[in-house]
C-alpha cells in the first residue's frame, strides 16, 4: 500500500457486541459484521471521504442472503474522523426471509469494499472467513 491507497485490513464476523471474531453461530444468535479499513498517509492527511459497503451471500444455498448490497446501506465517513471500523448488523437468521424452512448448517461469506476519492477513486475489496449458522436439531 502506498500513500495514495486505501485498503480493507480485515473483514470478520462476531457475536453481537462481541470483542473477538467468531465463525459459528446458532440460529438464535445475532451476529455483527466488522469491516476495518486503512488509508495511506496522503489520503489520511487529506481527510477525504470514503464509503464502505458489504454483501453477504449464502454458500450452502445461494438463495439465502443475510444482506445484499444496497447503496443506501453504505457507510460514509471521512479519514479525518479516525473511525475506520464499521460494524454492520446485528443480523439474525430469524430476519432472513424464507430461512425458517431451512434446516441444518449453512455457510456464508461477506464481500466488503472501501472506496475513497471522487475523480479517480481507489477501491479495495476483501472477503471474510467463511462463517456458519446452524439450526439446532432436537
Buried (B, 14 or more C-beta within 10 A) or exposed (E): BEEBBBBBBBBBBBBBEEEEBBBEBEBEBBBBBBBBBBBBEEBBEBEBBBBBBBBBBBEBBEEBBBBEBEEEEBBEBEBEEEEBEBEBBBBBBEEBEEBEEBEEEBBBBBBBBBBBBEEEEBEBEBEBEEBBBBBEEE
